Amino acid sequence: MNEDIIKKIEEQDEKLEAIWDSVEKTRKYFLIIIWITVLTVVLPAVGLLFAIPKFLSSYSSMMI
C-alpha cells in the first residue's frame, strides 16, 4: 500500500515539474510579447508627441 502511494506521489511530482516548465515558458513568451508591444506602439506614440508640434510649427510658419 505504501509503495503505491509513494509511486503516485512521484508521478505527481514529475507532472508538476512538467507543468512548471510549461508555465515558465509561457510567462517568458508573454513577457517578450509585452516588450515587443511597448517597442512598436508606445515608443512611436511618444515620438509623435515631439514630432507633431515641430511639424505644425514649421507648417504654420510656411503658411504665413
Buried (B, 14 or more C-beta within 10 A) or exposed (E): EEEEEEEEEEEEEEEEEEEEEEEEEEEEEEEEEEEEEEEEEEEEEEEEEEEEEEEEEEEEEEEE
